[in-house]
Amino acid sequence: MSDDTLSAELVRAITDLDETGALALVEARLAANGDPFEIVAACQTGLRQVGELYEARQYYLSGLIMAGEIFREIFELLRPALERRAAEPAAGRILLGTVQGDIHDIGKNMLGMLLTSHGFAVTDLGVDVPAAEFLRRTLELRPDVVCLSSLITSAHESMRQTVALLKSELARRALNVPILIGGGLMDEHVFRYVGADYWAADAMDGVRLCRRLTARP
């Protein structure tokens, strides 16, 4: 079976919430020395489709939770290979959380796990995090990057308010902390509306951006 076929079947298994099938495909891919980052990319596609089905009300919240659990199990299978493939660890501190009004954590958890495997020190605030809490922890921890996550469109206004508060208070204190946003329904239009500094199309894109933003001269 070709890598492309395995990837397509993995996307389908995750979209169908087929835990047994998804894990078997990942194990087969790893046994054949498959690229763990390509497996992550297939997982992202499957998770994105699950999010779209949830938005279309074809899946309930339990479907999102199940998809997240499947990915957590897949990530544990991938962890050794990811750590071997990761480049020189990036020295950086990341503050991460899902904005207020959103309780979804699939994308956030994926980014957090990948960042950790790349050597970042990640502080995860969880879900439904108020803007004031993001500000408090940013001032306390002085991270290199603040990452805000949201899966649902109804939380984009909350994300916008969080970005506005962070930028205002950080500027008042002459602090420069880049704000990166991401989520299943993120695009250039949402990025402009929210007013963040950067946006990531997926978790691997988020890792690449964090590595670039924390690169030392």
N, C-alpha and C positions, 0 to 999 in steps of 0.2 A: 504494500500500500504506500503510495507516494506521500510526501510531507504535506502537499496541498490537500490531498484527500483526507488525511488525518486531521488537519486544521479545520476543514469544513465540517467533519464529523464531530469534532470537539465543540465547535460553535453550536451545532445543532443539539448536541447533548446538553450543553449548559442552558440553551434557550428552552429546551423541553424539560429542564430540571431533572435530568437523568443522572443522578449522582454516581451510580455504579458504572454506567457507560462512560461518563466523563473521566473518572479516575482510571479506568482500564485503558483508555486512549492515551492519557498522560503517561502512565507507566510504560506503555508500548513505545511511545515517542522517546522517552528517556532511555529505555533499553537499547534503542537504535542510535543513541548519542545525538538526539535532536537538540536543537538550540532552545534553551529554556526561555529566552526572551521572545521567540516566535510563539511558544506555547502561551506566554502571558498575553501576547497580542491577540491570539485566538480567544482567550478568556475574556479579554476586554470587549471584543466584538459580541460574544455571547451575552455578557452582562449588559451591554448597551441595548441589545434586543429585548432582554428581559425588562429593562427600564421602560422601553417604548411600549411593550405590552401592558405594563402597569399603568402608564400614562393613558393608554387607550382603554383602560378598565377591563382588559382581558385577563389580567392576573391580579390577585389580591396582594395585600402586604405580605402574606405568608410566602408568596412566590419570590418576592424580593429577598426575604430572609433566607429562604432555602438556597437561592442562587449565591448569596453571600457565604453561606456555610460550605457550599460546594467549592467555591474559590478558596476558602481558608484551607480546606483539605488539600486542594491542588497545590497551594503555595507551600505547604509543609513538604510535599513530595519534591517540589522544585527548589526548596531552600538551599540544599547542599550544592546543586549545580549553579544556582544563581550566585552564590558566594564565591565559587571557583571562577566564574566568568566575569564577575565584577572587576572593573578597573581599580586602580589605586584608590583607597577610600577617600572620599571627599570630607574634609574637615568642615563641618557646618552644623548649625542648630536650626531645627525646623519646628515651628508651631503650627499645628494642624487641627482643624475642626470643621464640623458641619454647622452652618449658620442657623440662627433661630428660626423656627417654623418648619424645619426639615429634620426628620428623625432617621433618614436613610444613611447608611454608613458603608455601603459596598465599595464605592469608588474611593472614599476616604481611607478605608482600611487597606485597599489595594496599594494606594500611593504610599501609605505609611510603612507597609511591609517592604515594598521595593526600596524606599529610601533607607530603611534600616539595613537592608542587605547591601546597600552601597556605602555603608559606613557613617550615615548621618545619625545624629542624636535627635530623635523625634519625640516631641511632647504632644500627645493626642488629647484634646479637650473633650472629645466625644461628639455627641449630636445635640441639636437644638440649643446651640451656644449663643447667649445674648452678646450683643456688640460690646457692652461694657466689660464682659468677662474676657473677650478677645483683647481688649485694650489693657485690662489689668495684667493679664499674663504676658502680654507683649512688653509692657514696661518692666515687669518683674524679671523676665527671662532674657530679654534683649536678643531675640533670635535673629538669624541671618535672613530668614524668609518666613513670612506668614502665609499659610496656605488655607484658603477658604473653599469649602466644598458645598455643593447643593445639587440634588438630583431633580427636584421638581421646580417648575416654572413659578409657582406661587411664592417661592422663597427668594426669588431674585431681588425683590424690593428690600428684604431683610439684608441680603448680601450687599446691596448698594448702600444701605444705611451703615452697615459695619465698616465698609471701606471708607466712607466719608468720615466717620468718627476716628478711625485709625489715622487717616491722613492728616486730619485737622490737629489731633493731639500730638502726633509724632512731629509734625512741622513746628508746632508751638515749642517743642522741646529740642528742636534742631537735631532730631534723630532720623536716620534714613534706613528704613526697613522695607524692602520691596514686598508687595502684596500680589500673590499668585492665586488665581481662581480656577476652578475646574468643576466638572460634573457631567452627567450623562447628556444633558441638553445644552451644553455650552457651545457658543459660537462667537464670531466677531461682533455680531449685533448685541448680544448679551454683555460681552466684554466692554463695549463702548458705553452701554447703559449703566453698568455697575461702576465703572470708573477705576478699575484695578490697574496695576502696573503691567501685569502679564496674565495670559490665560493658557491653559494646557488642554489640548484636544483629548488626551487620555493620560493614563498613569505614567507610561514610559516617557511621554512628552514632558510630564511634570518632573520626572527625575532628571531628564536632560537639562531642563531649565534651572532646577535647583543646583545642579552641578556647575552650570555656567555662572550663576549668580554668586556662588560661594567660592569660585576659583580664586586662588591666591596668585598674585603677580609673580 
